[in-house]
Amino acid sequence: MGCGQSHAASIPAVVEIKSGKIGGRSVLITENRYVNVFMGVPYAKPPVGDLRFREPQETDKWEGIRRCLRHSPKAPQKEMIVERFIANHVPSSEDCLYLNIFAPTWSPPEKQANGFAVMVFIHGGAFAVHSSSFYGDIGICRSLCAKDIIVVTVQYRLGILGFAATGDDSCPANLGLRDQAFALRWIKEQIPIFKGDPDNITVAGQSAGGVCTDLLMLSPFSRGDLSVLQFSFSVQLRYFKHDD
């Protein structure tokens, strides 16, 4: 898992969210400028056992400090050979509903009076592979957070666990998208703790993640809570079963 428990003295960055305290690390990006990084933060209960093929559920509270220092496991998937050679390679697990938060420690600029702008990134992978670990961490701090942006990367269920549907209550459709919408509501509620503006959230996606940004804008569960920036692809008709 991306989180464990520890004592505050050993963790340089500690904040308290709704479920409890989380501990991350501070990354130096320029002289006297740090970004607090919290990796593997749970935004929903593990979708295992009775929660498999069910909508995401709110996490339980915990005692002490959860160590959020590394990428969480990726959703179960067929591993691509190239992934074995990347630095951020992680194992797979059905317990995969986590997100990563990259938050500047300095004060927001005057033009952002309500807090830092927030960018939520949804990874691609044909709804079947990849994870947020594929996009790293330090580079996000240096390239995006340095521009007065809070970045959040989100993991969601993939493949049959995330996008199967039986047409009845046995398996609700598009659980992966429901995970994303649930994560967005979590971010909107919790991001002020990290000095973020809950009314200035932009969702960005690459490949299948770009498709998801379109669908989130259309969904009654998330539209109105975000703006959209697509890196590639928009909703394509080939993803729909019925013409209507």
BATIGU-831385 format. One record per residue (C-alpha): residue in one letter; x, z negated, y. Coordinates in steps of 0.05 Angstrom, whole numbers, plus 5000, padded with zeros to 4 digits. Last residue first. Layout:
<bators>
[bator "a" [X Z Y]]
...
</bators>
This chain:
<bators>
[bator "d" [4422 5563 5135]]
[bator "d" [4465 5612 5096]]
[bator "h" [4476 5560 5041]]
[bator "k" [4542 5539 5009]]
[bator "f" [4583 5533 5072]]
[bator "y" [4659 5532 5074]]
[bator "r" [4663 5608 5073]]
[bator "l" [4626 5609 5139]]
[bator "q" [4687 5585 5176]]
[bator "v" [4691 5525 5222]]
[bator "s" [4752 5531 5266]]
[bator "f" [4822 5547 5246]]
[bator "s" [4888 5525 5278]]
[bator "f" [4915 5473 5326]]
[bator "q" [4846 5453 5349]]
[bator "l" [4837 5406 5408]]
[bator "v" [4770 5370 5411]]
[bator "s" [4738 5318 5457]]
[bator "l" [4708 5254 5429]]
[bator "d" [4652 5204 5424]]
[bator "g" [4594 5251 5440]]
[bator "r" [4594 5279 5370]]
[bator "s" [4613 5228 5317]]
[bator "f" [4557 5210 5270]]
[bator "p" [4510 5265 5295]]
[bator "s" [4561 5315 5267]]
[bator "l" [4573 5379 5306]]
[bator "m" [4635 5355 5342]]
[bator "l" [4660 5325 5277]]
[bator "l" [4650 5392 5243]]
[bator "d" [4693 5428 5294]]
[bator "t" [4748 5375 5288]]
[bator "c" [4744 5381 5212]]
[bator "v" [4759 5455 5215]]
[bator "g" [4822 5440 5254]]
[bator "g" [4841 5389 5201]]
[bator "a" [4834 5444 5149]]
[bator "s" [4889 5480 5188]]
[bator "q" [4916 5430 5239]]
[bator "g" [4871 5381 5275]]
[bator "a" [4866 5348 5343]]
[bator "v" [4814 5297 5364]]
[bator "t" [4815 5275 5437]]
[bator "i" [4793 5206 5457]]
[bator "n" [4782 5188 5530]]
[bator "d" [4722 5141 5530]]
[bator "p" [4756 5088 5487]]
[bator "d" [4815 5086 5536]]
[bator "g" [4876 5056 5501]]
[bator "k" [4913 4993 5519]]
[bator "f" [4927 4976 5445]]
[bator "i" [4869 4926 5442]]
[bator "p" [4828 4978 5479]]
[bator "i" [4835 5022 5415]]
[bator "q" [4792 4977 5371]]
[bator "e" [4721 5001 5382]]
[bator "k" [4735 5075 5393]]
[bator "i" [4786 5074 5337]]
[bator "w" [4737 5044 5287]]
[bator "r" [4684 5094 5307]]
[bator "l" [4735 5150 5297]]
[bator "a" [4754 5122 5229]]
[bator "f" [4681 5123 5207]]
[bator "a" [4675 5195 5230]]
[bator "q" [4739 5212 5190]]
[bator "d" [4715 5177 5127]]
[bator "r" [4647 5212 5133]]
[bator "l" [4685 5277 5135]]
[bator "g" [4720 5259 5071]]
[bator "l" [4654 5237 5041]]
[bator "n" [4627 5307 5051]]
[bator "a" [4564 5302 5008]]
[bator "p" [4536 5237 4979]]
[bator "c" [4552 5227 4905]]
[bator "s" [4501 5195 4859]]
[bator "d" [4450 5194 4916]]
[bator "d" [4429 5267 4903]]
[bator "g" [4456 5337 4913]]
[bator "t" [4516 5324 4868]]
[bator "a" [4569 5332 4922]]
[bator "a" [4645 5338 4919]]
[bator "f" [4685 5336 4983]]
[bator "g" [4724 5271 4985]]
[bator "l" [4735 5247 4914]]
[bator "i" [4733 5319 4887]]
[bator "g" [4788 5341 4934]]
[bator "l" [4809 5295 4990]]
[bator "r" [4792 5226 5017]]
[bator "y" [4816 5210 5087]]
[bator "q" [4880 5192 5124]]
[bator "v" [4883 5187 5199]]
[bator "t" [4937 5195 5251]]
[bator "v" [4929 5157 5317]]
[bator "v" [4969 5175 5379]]
[bator "i" [4968 5137 5445]]
[bator "i" [4990 5182 5501]]
[bator "d" [5032 5169 5563]]
[bator "k" [5077 5230 5554]]
[bator "a" [5130 5190 5516]]
[bator "c" [5076 5177 5465]]
[bator "l" [5076 5251 5448]]
[bator "s" [5146 5277 5434]]
[bator "r" [5187 5214 5425]]
[bator "c" [5136 5170 5389]]
[bator "i" [5109 5227 5347]]
[bator "g" [5180 5246 5327]]
[bator "i" [5192 5175 5304]]
[bator "d" [5131 5177 5258]]
[bator "g" [5127 5233 5208]]
[bator "y" [5078 5290 5202]]
[bator "f" [5073 5293 5125]]
[bator "s" [5059 5218 5125]]
[bator "s" [4989 5234 5151]]
[bator "s" [4971 5264 5084]]
[bator "h" [4976 5329 5045]]
[bator "v" [4929 5362 4994]]
[bator "a" [4857 5381 4977]]
[bator "f" [4816 5392 5040]]
[bator "a" [4855 5457 5048]]
[bator "g" [4917 5417 5070]]
[bator "g" [4908 5397 5142]]
[bator "h" [4920 5331 5177]]
[bator "i" [4873 5300 5227]]
[bator "f" [4905 5276 5292]]
[bator "v" [4872 5228 5340]]
[bator "m" [4898 5232 5411]]
[bator "v" [4882 5175 5459]]
[bator "a" [4890 5175 5534]]
[bator "f" [4921 5109 5558]]
[bator "g" [4878 5058 5593]]
[bator "n" [4819 5055 5640]]
[bator "a" [4859 5070 5703]]
[bator "q" [4893 5131 5673]]
[bator "k" [4913 5163 5739]]
[bator "e" [4951 5100 5756]]
[bator "p" [4997 5108 5696]]
[bator "p" [4985 5065 5634]]
[bator "s" [5030 5003 5629]]
[bator "w" [5089 5003 5582]]
[bator "t" [5085 4986 5508]]
[bator "p" [5066 5056 5486]]
[bator "a" [5021 5058 5424]]
[bator "f" [5031 5096 5359]]
[bator "i" [4976 5077 5310]]
[bator "n" [4974 5099 5237]]
[bator "l" [4910 5102 5195]]
[bator "y" [4887 5079 5127]]
[bator "l" [4834 5098 5077]]
[bator "c" [4879 5114 5017]]
[bator "d" [4863 5066 4960]]
[bator "e" [4850 5124 4912]]
[bator "s" [4925 5126 4905]]
[bator "s" [4982 5175 4915]]
[bator "p" [5056 5159 4924]]
[bator "v" [5093 5172 4990]]
[bator "h" [5145 5223 5011]]
[bator "n" [5166 5210 5083]]
[bator "a" [5237 5238 5078]]
[bator "i" [5216 5305 5048]]
[bator "f" [5245 5330 4983]]
[bator "r" [5190 5313 4934]]
[bator "e" [5140 5344 4982]]
[bator "v" [5169 5413 4969]]
[bator "i" [5144 5411 4897]]
[bator "m" [5071 5403 4918]]
[bator "e" [5035 5344 4887]]
[bator "k" [4966 5356 4861]]
[bator "q" [4923 5306 4896]]
[bator "p" [4900 5233 4898]]
[bator "a" [4896 5210 4971]]
[bator "k" [4962 5191 5002]]
[bator "p" [4992 5122 4997]]
[bator "s" [5002 5083 5062]]
[bator "h" [5060 5099 5109]]
[bator "r" [5104 5041 5126]]
[bator "l" [5109 4980 5171]]
[bator "c" [5040 4951 5175]]
[bator "r" [5055 4880 5152]]
[bator "r" [4988 4843 5151]]
[bator "i" [4992 4778 5189]]
[bator "g" [4958 4713 5167]]
[bator "e" [4888 4711 5139]]
[bator "w" [4845 4772 5124]]
[bator "k" [4777 4799 5145]]
[bator "d" [4741 4848 5099]]
[bator "t" [4742 4921 5116]]
[bator "e" [4679 4959 5137]]
[bator "q" [4652 5007 5085]]
[bator "p" [4663 5082 5075]]
[bator "e" [4606 5121 5043]]
[bator "r" [4605 5120 4967]]
[bator "f" [4636 5166 4914]]
[bator "r" [4681 5108 4892]]
[bator "l" [4656 5043 4924]]
[bator "d" [4635 5012 4857]]
[bator "g" [4707 5018 4833]]
[bator "v" [4751 5046 4888]]
[bator "p" [4741 5068 4960]]
[bator "p" [4789 5015 4988]]
[bator "k" [4751 4981 5045]]
[bator "a" [4754 5016 5112]]
[bator "y" [4800 5022 5173]]
[bator "p" [4862 4996 5138]]
[bator "v" [4926 5000 5180]]
[bator "g" [4980 5037 5142]]
[bator "m" [5029 5043 5199]]
[bator "f" [5031 5004 5264]]
[bator "v" [5082 5031 5313]]
[bator "n" [5094 4999 5381]]
[bator "v" [5129 5048 5427]]
[bator "y" [5187 5025 5470]]
[bator "r" [5215 5044 5537]]
[bator "n" [5274 5007 5566]]
[bator "e" [5320 5068 5561]]
[bator "t" [5283 5121 5522]]
[bator "i" [5248 5124 5455]]
[bator "l" [5259 5053 5427]]
[bator "v" [5212 5040 5369]]
[bator "s" [5177 4973 5363]]
[bator "r" [5153 4953 5294]]
[bator "g" [5087 4933 5264]]
[bator "g" [5048 4869 5250]]
[bator "i" [4973 4865 5241]]
[bator "k" [4928 4805 5256]]
[bator "g" [4857 4801 5231]]
[bator "s" [4796 4843 5215]]
[bator "k" [4775 4856 5287]]
[bator "i" [4845 4870 5312]]
[bator "e" [4899 4821 5331]]
[bator "v" [4966 4849 5353]]
[bator "v" [5038 4836 5330]]
[bator "a" [5101 4876 5346]]
[bator "p" [5171 4851 5329]]
[bator "i" [5155 4824 5259]]
[bator "s" [5199 4772 5225]]
[bator "a" [5175 4712 5266]]
[bator "a" [5102 4731 5256]]
[bator "h" [5103 4713 5182]]
[bator "s" [5087 4763 5127]]
[bator "q" [5031 4800 5091]]
[bator "g" [5029 4870 5062]]
[bator "c" [5006 4937 5089]]
[bator "g" [5020 5009 5072]]
[bator "m" [5000 5000 5000]]
</bators>
